[in-house]
């Protein structure tokens, strides 16, 4: 893994995307989101990528060394927390009985960590090093959203999956820009994990109108926050260094 990483960070990122999407999609399809095996698979993947980052001294590069030092400029991430709470508007109705509910909640917590490190960490930083900021942001965000098409193979219908793709692309842009402009992956990990955990407990019985409103709010908040981050927040040195001082505009 280390030799591949040193040779091509993009190839390394793509490999992890394939391992994650195929591996976790297979486990979820065969055993379910609320299974012990699905949770154990996420534990293994999360531990593997964390140990790789830790062992190779990449904690700062991938935003795991500490919280953002420019939280005030980032508006204390308030738009991020707003997006995290949108699932609560439909009320609470857990999808699974215990102990499956516990397995699913732990799994969703780990999904936030693994996906942020793979898509925002490995893929985004690899493209940031080898290409333009805009291309890195777009590819990372869209790839993350399109990865949710795998849900078609785990029992979700087409309309539901497309809604998830749209939501994921929108918040993907936010998560990517939050990492780029703050230098910390931790806010994105917390927000991502919270969104996914709440989805396990939130009711999916909301009306079509309510779902449409929530999607519109998601897109509007995401777009507004991304515009603010792109224009109004200085990029930290750890990310400017990867792009020869290139600035997102």
N, C-alpha and C positions, 0 to 999 in steps of 0.2 A: 504493500500500500504506500509506504513512504517513498519508494523509488518512482512509482507512478505519479504520486503527488509532485515530486520534484521535477519530473519530466513534463507533465501537463496537468495543471490544476483543473482545467476544464474537463478533460477526460476523467479525472478523479471525481469531479462533481457529478458528471453524467452517470458514472458507475454507481455512485451512491443513490442517485435518483432511481435508477433501475432496480437496485437491490431493495430499496425502501418500497416503491410502488408495487413491484411484483411480489415481494415477500409478504408485505403486510396485506396486500389485496388478496393473496392466496389464503392467508390465515383467517382473514375476516370472512371470506367467502365460504371456507370449509367449516369454521368453528363459531363464527359470529363475533361481533364487537364485544359482547359481554362474556367472552370465554377466557379462561386462565391462559390458554395457549397464545391467544392474541396479545394479552398483557405481557407474557414472558418474551414474546418476539420483540415487542417494543422496548422492553428492558434491555435485551441483548443489543439491539441496534443503537439505542441511546447511549449505552455504556461504551460500545465500540467507538462511536464517533467522538464521544467526550474524551476517552482515554487517548485517542489519536491526537486530538487537539492539545491536550494537557502534556503528553509525552514529548511532543515536538515544539513546545514553547509557543503555541499559536493562540493562547487565550486572549491576548490583547488584539491581535489581528481580527479575530472572529467575535469580538465584542463581549467576551465572557469574563473579562478582568475586573469589571466594576460597572456601577450605574453611570448614566450619562452625566457629565459635568456641566452641561448646558441645559439643564431641565427647565429653567425659566424661559430661555429662548424657545424651547420646544413646547411652550404653553403647558408645562407640567404634564404633557401627554393627555390632556383632558379629552380631546376628540377620540383618542385611542380607547380610553375607558368608556366613552359613550358608545362606541361601536361594540365594545365587549358586552354591553348590557342589553343590546337590542332583543336578544332571544327571550329576555324575561317578560316582554310585553304580552306574550301569549299565555303566560301563567305556568304553573308547575304541574307536570304529570310525568314522573319517571318512566322511562321506557322498559326497564328491566327489574325483576325482583332481586333481592339479595340472595347469594353473593355476587351474581352477575352484575348488579348495579355498581358494586365496588370495583370489580375488574374493569368495567367500562369507564368509570371515572378516572381510575389510575391510568388506563390506556390513553384517554384523551389528554391528560396532563402531559404524558410523555410525547404524544403526537405534537403538541406545541413546541416542545424542546427540539425534537428530531427534525421536524419540517423547517423550523426557523434556521437551524444550523446547516441543514442541507441546501435549502433554497436561498436563504438570505446570506448565509455564511459561505459555504463552498462555491455555489454557482455564481452568486452575485460578485463576490470578491475576485473570483477567477476571471470573470468578464470585465470587471473594473480594471484589472491589471492589464488585460490584453486588448481592450477596446474602449469605446466611449462610455460616458456615464449614462447617457440616455438609453443606449442599446442595452447596457447592463440592467438598468431599472426595468425596462420593458420586458426583456426576455425572462428575467427572474420572476416578475409578477405574473406574466401570462403563463409561463411554464407551471408555476405553482397552481394557478387556477385550472388549467387544462388537466392537471394531474387528477382532479376530482372526477373526471370522466370515468375513472376506474370504478366509481360508485355504481355504474350501470351493471357491473358484474357482481355486485354484492346485494342485489335485491331492490335497488332504488329505481323508480320509473324515470322516463326521459325528462319530463317537465321538472321534476324535483331535482334531478341531476344538473340540468341546465341552470336552474336557480342557484344551486350551490357553486357552479362554475363562475357565474356572474358575481356572486358575493365574494368568492375567493379571489378573483382577479382584482376587484375593487379594494379589498383589504390588503391584498398582496402589494399593491402600489404603496399603501400607507406603511406597511411593515418594512418594505424595502427602503423607503425614504427616511423613515424613522432611524433605521440602522445607519444609513449613509450619513445623515446629518447629525446624529448623536454619538456615533462611534460605539454604541452599546447595543448588544442584541437582547439584553435582559427585559426591557419594556415590551418588545415584540413577543418574546417568549411568554411572559406573564399574560399579556392580552390574548394571545393565540390560545394558550392553554385554557384560560377562563372561558373564552368563546366556545371551545370544544366541550369542556366539562359541562357548561350550562346547557348545551344542546342535548346532553344525556338526560337532564332533569326537566327541561322545558317541554311544554305541551306543543304538539305539532297539529293541534286542532284549530288553529287560527283561520279566519276567513281568508278568501282569496284577496279581498280588498286590503285587509291588514297586512298580509304578506307582501302585497304590491307596495304599500306605504313604507314598510320596513326596508324593502330593497331600494326604493327611491331615496329614503333617508341615508342609507348606507352609501349610495353612490354620491349624493350631494356632500355629505360630511367628508367622505374620502377625498373627493376632488378638491374641496375647499382647503382641507388640511395639507394635501400634497402641494397645492399652489403656494400656500404659505411657507411650507418647509423649503420648497425649491427656490423661492425668491427672498425669504426673510431670515433664513438661518445659515450661519457660516458653517462650512464643512470642516470637521476636525482634521488635524494633521494626519492622523492614522489612515484616513480615506483619501485625502488629497495626494498623499505620497504615491498611491497606487495609480494615479491618473495624470502624473506630471503637472499637478496644480490645476487640472481641468475643473471648471465649475459648472454645476448643473444650472441651466437657465431655461 
